[in-house]
Amino acid sequence: MSRGAAGAITAPSLDFTDGGTGVSRDRLVVIGGDAGGMSAASQARRRRDADELEIIAIERGTHTSYSACGIPYWIAGDVDAADDLVARAPAVFRDKYAIDVHLRHEATAIDLDRREVTARDLDGHGERTFGFDQLMIATGAVPVRPKLPGIDRPGVYGVQTLDDGAAVQAAVRPDRTCAVVVGGGYIGLEMAEALVRRGLDVTLVEAADHLMSTMDPDLADQIADAVRNVGITVRLGESVTGIEGADHVRAVTTDAGVIPADLVVLGLGVRPNSALAKSAGIDCGPTGGIVTDRQQCTSHEGVWAAGDCVETFHRVSCRPVHIALGTHANKQGRVAGINIGGGYATFPGVIGTAITKICNLEIARTGLSSRECAAVGLSGVTISVESTTRAGYFPGAELMTTKIIAERGTGRLLGAQIVGREQSAKRIDVLATALWNGMTVEEMVGMDLSYAPPFSPVWDPVLIAARKAADAVAAAR
Amino acid sequence: MSRGAAGAITAPSLDFTDGGTGVSRDRLVVIGGDAGGMSAASQARRRRDADELEIIAIERGTHTSYSACGIPYWIAGDVDAADDLVARAPAVFRDKYAIDVHLRHEATAIDLDRREVTARDLDGHGERTFGFDQLMIATGAVPVRPKLPGIDRPGVYGVQTLDDGAAVQAAVRPDRTCAVVVGGGYIGLEMAEALVRRGLDVTLVEAADHLMSTMDPDLADQIADAVRNVGITVRLGESVTGIEGADHVRAVTTDAGVIPADLVVLGLGVRPNSALAKSAGIDCGPTGGIVTDRQQCTSHEGVWAAGDCVETFHRVSCRPVHIALGTHANKQGRVAGINIGGGYATFPGVIGTAITKICNLEIARTGLSSRECAAVGLSGVTISVESTTRAGYFPGAELMTTKIIAERGTGRLLGAQIVGREQSAKRIDVLATALWNGMTVEEMVGMDLSYAPPFSPVWDPVLIAARKAADAVAAAR
């Protein structure tokens, strides 16, 4: 099916032909030019060339396919320029993939009956309507922004898009000396570290009584120590009540006092940006994310979704979850694109694997935490072991803690967490792969993992933990 | 059952009592005081205390439970002293585990009818006989030492025991300027690097036309480049014909010439040290290793074996294999010890996982190589991918090559190899865990592995390789 670039065709069953070429084309419209949307677009293109499938992408911001996870490292100075975080620029999509990318266009409405998307040109050139045969929704997530007095004051930043990152980057100036980061999760901690490395006095405020709610409290304590050691003031169990200032932020008020702030970064997590889909009548789930089937198709045929705007299912809890991570967005986008392109692929769900580096600590998790086990009625036996990343005698051997939660009775691995120094946390992938395959900790003990002194003790930390967990499961029977 | 320390009791059915205490004890004799033997001894002790089980260990050398894999790092200077390589000294076994360790005693005969072991005191104090109820054979491996003219000349060293390591250490003196390493496998390469770091001119001679026969030739080429880059002369496809010299080695002769040598290190692999068991009538298999069942019991009841002296089974090839690695020895010893102690445990076999660091390269493998697949009649589809260890834009991102062999038709993972810079090779454990669980490469693509810019690109190298392999399997159908 063929349409002029700005034309709106209402009847998808009509078979238009492309300006005189005689070839019939479908049109795919992609809303959102980051991981989920552009993975889908590229995969669809690989299977159907431009003669068969016209692809139009609508992106609110000024970049495509960038690494939002890289923003804290750009702020910290580890990465030189925003462009370094861009995997594929709009010109690449246009030239190599024949994908017509419309930047600074915000989709404002989806009409499923007319099969068209309306988008507003953010540079003031009015509205356009794009008809579609297939629609890919990849609208991402929006930072949680509590309704606090002064929250919209200049100097308060979220960190979700590359444009957000640029705003923080511009805000770090010699006359700004103190920053408050609200929220002690991954992004909050990464941003706190980045800002302290840029020379600011940083206070991190967390309402819960430990950092990183995705980790168990005992491991979170190690993280708090590491964060304090680099000079970040950590205030736990303290709720922000407002943001003060006149034309610019001046302080953050909490239920325990006032913290001066020239700069406030919100790290309170994100929620699915699914409002557009929802108002079009597309089903959303209990997490607020768009519901899809295993092929990433939404409640409406020919309408697909992927990435931070969808909910997916957790293979351990068997519950729908919203986990905003580029790695899921890429995989889901690829699955959607293969299906849009006429192939067949499914997304197998997630198990909650995550990793980060905060100060000198590597931190990782997979499966369910103790709290998450309790929430779904799974009874776990929990062990922790301290071991070294290399053979104890080898230069550079560092300490690491591995925690395992195994199901009482069966010994099935339910979750694992690692906190340690260099070369510790990426071992979570071994635990994730074992968990993915439904292994018991007893079965894991015998696994043939690699050993040489520069890489691990003769019993790999994962195996030591599995062994101890197997003993604990047996003892609890 | 009780016996005096040096007494020989012939009838195991007789129930002696311990010198007046009235408690009956069994006796476990362990031949070999390294990983396999002492793991078994400690596990047995954990389940049966000294009142129930007397444990005697016989060790030919002067150390117990040491890391033979650490020897090259000790020679190189990364590790200060031999003692650093000792996990548990004899005194620890005596004092903490009540294990009576006889060092410098070489077991010379096993009499299964009389259930006794004869051992020679290597310090010239004659022979002793130890009766046993249970026998643990952990005699390890011996370096392959081809019958070449001059092979026994002073200055020619194997690297198998800590005492061997001490001999090489003593041989590295200012007046020794050139070394020849024979054999380009793990130990040969590690020793070549150690000696070049100690300032010697090192030539490595390998009869095959590529290094590291356990890796596929294309990856072995990368290794050869790295080895040559640190100044090691690599001579491939060249067979050693003899060792020249008078009272000390002076040169190594090959079918292509003469190489001056003040020092020769043999890195030609090892074979199971099973002669003692074999002459006692205990079954050995096609690899030369002692045959055991899944519980590590030999062909004779109450006689157990573990470690480098046994053969085990390969879960992918379904063939018996001899793989001399401390990690297997420890696991097998643990299994034997649990069973000796009255528990129940089995060893699940191996999949050929191995890792090392040579010069600036990390090298790892699991499963079968291309050659090994062919040898057992498995038809594989093979792919290689280059990727980065961290997000491409992240400081310290390094190149790595991941190779995957998947079964034609089914797509089942058969083997994988990694060669790359820092933080690449330990990823082999993810592939090993996937292979252990019989995953197909298509199934692997969806796995929830950890992602953050300091640890991997958004598509982890393992997933990129799996994806490419899945495409290749589909294309080959």
Interface residues (C-beta under 8 A of the other chain):
Chain A: A35 S67 C69 G70 Y73 D78 V79 D84 L85 A87 L325 G326 T327 H328 N330 K331 T346 F347 P348 G349 V350 I351 G352 T353 A354 I355 T356 K357 E362 A364 T366 A391 Y393 F394 P395 Q423 A425 K426 R427 I428 D429 V430 A432 T433 A434 W436 N437 M439 E443 V445 G446 M447 D448 L449 S450 Y451 A452 P453 P454 F455 S456 V458 W459 D460 V462
Chain B: A35 S67 C69 G70 Y73 D78 V79 D84 L85 A87 L325 G326 T327 H328 N330 K331 T346 F347 P348 G349 V350 I351 G352 T353 A354 I355 T356 K357 E362 A364 T366 A391 Y393 F394 P395 Q423 A425 K426 R427 I428 D429 V430 A432 T433 A434 W436 N437 M439 E443 V445 G446 M447 D448 L449 S450 Y451 A452 P453 P454 F455 S456 V458 W459 D460 V462
